Amino acid sequence: MEIKQRTRVARSWDALDRILTAIEEGREDKPDWIALQADCRLDKIEKPERRKLVARMHPCVLRGFKANNTKIKKKKKRLDYWRSIASEGFHDFTDFGWMKSYDSPFKRDYDYVGAYLEGGLEALDPYAVYASVLGTFEFGVEDFVATKLCRNVGTIVEPMAGTADFAYEGHFRFPDYQYIMADLDEAAKEKVLAQPWLPQTDKHYLAANILDESFWQQVKSLSTGESLSLIGKQSHHLFDAKQLYKLLDVATRNVDYFMLEVPQLVTVTEMGGTDDMSRPEMEDAGFDVELVEEPDGEPNPFTNLMHFHLEASDEDGERALFDYHDWTVWQQPILVTLARLLDLECLYYHSEQFEFVSVEEDTEDCDVEDNVCFMLFTRRDLSGILTGNDD
Ligand SMILES: C[S@@+](CC[C@H](N)C(=O)[O-])C[C@H]1O[C@@H](n2cnc3c(N)ncnc32)[C@H](O)[C@@H]1O
């Protein structure tokens, strides 16, 4: 099911003030977005005034605001503008606009560039840089649980969670669900648990190896309602064939729906070399972020194995932020083959139909050729679920 969003448009400062006052006084519901248009230009007002206005908008919107009417040519001014908004609780890491976590009461500081300006590459927070270029923001829990298949989900599992953006963002929309995250990286766990969470949410971040069966048994015992698990950002590519086969087997025995984010269809040989991920504020601050092939990492077209790392660099040098050694690009037909060997049902999220559909039945208009896509594996008997009525 498509999720409808409501936008209020402000074409002047007076109009914006009227909208915000009505929301503050409880006369109007918060819209998902406020769109600033025409003379309502955040780049035309002084920094203190801009910060105040952005801070005022924060509690008045569910998702964020759009300000596509700005134009700043000079680097320094543009960076100042970006930082003044990012430090007031909105990020622009997607194409949607300036976003916050859904209806979040917490004003999070998204300005990861300030640390670099103070202390160079070594001062950069690798997790914040990762989240800005690769964080899971475009599709969220709400998209998947709005489907016929996953409407009874009550537990969200995020294995290989890292910064756990999927679970963290999801909990603002569905604070009553159970959230189970896991990673080998203790520092990532500490980072995620140090973030402000809504107090009513049940959450567990386990320092665990997700290839261990005991991890999945723990997930099952902690789950309430049906469970949906997502390994985001193609992280399952860190596993070899036997590990992935075992993971598909054991995970689907312990969660209802097991999802993998998979890349668009590209030949692996096109993936090597250097992939520039730099965002405008990075370039304005004077550094770049790239996925860089390792000296021995050239993609192998038979095994699809490659080695690379995420690197930040500036004129003084470079710093490796995260390592992607032993990365095998498991393309869709291979995943379907593994699923068949295990007698799993295999579906994918169709982003035009807003539903999970079987990989065997409906591939028209799916974005698998151009975009990442979400494949779902399950042992459940799906007869009646996908075609069932909408109540
Ligand atoms: C690409 S990063 C995280 C991406 C995250 N899923 C996202 O969507 O942003 C991959 C993560 O997998 C974790 N990891 C690798 N092998 C693991 C394993 N066997 N068990 C648990 N976590 C693992 C790493 O520590 C790292 O944090």
The ligand as an ORCA input file, in Angstrom:
! r2SCAN-3c Opt
* xyz 0 1
  C      28.200     -2.392      5.555
  S      28.233     -2.438      7.271
  C      26.615     -2.160      7.911
  C      25.533     -1.773      7.080
  C      24.167     -1.626      7.687
  N      23.462     -2.886      7.572
  C      23.454     -0.526      6.917
  O      22.429     -0.814      6.296
  O      23.904      0.604      6.954
  C      28.408     -4.168      7.562
  C      28.375     -4.528      9.036
  O      28.362     -5.948      9.165
  C      29.043     -6.281     10.360
  N      29.382     -7.734     10.291
  C      30.224     -8.351      9.438
  N      30.212     -9.693      9.636
  C      29.321     -9.923     10.629
  C      28.851    -11.094     11.273
  N      29.303    -12.305     10.937
  N      27.937    -10.966     12.270
  C      27.488     -9.747     12.635
  N      27.873     -8.593     12.047
  C      28.778     -8.672     11.054
  C      30.231     -5.325     10.369
  O      30.756     -5.172     11.664
  C      29.580     -4.045      9.825
  O      29.120     -3.202     10.853
*
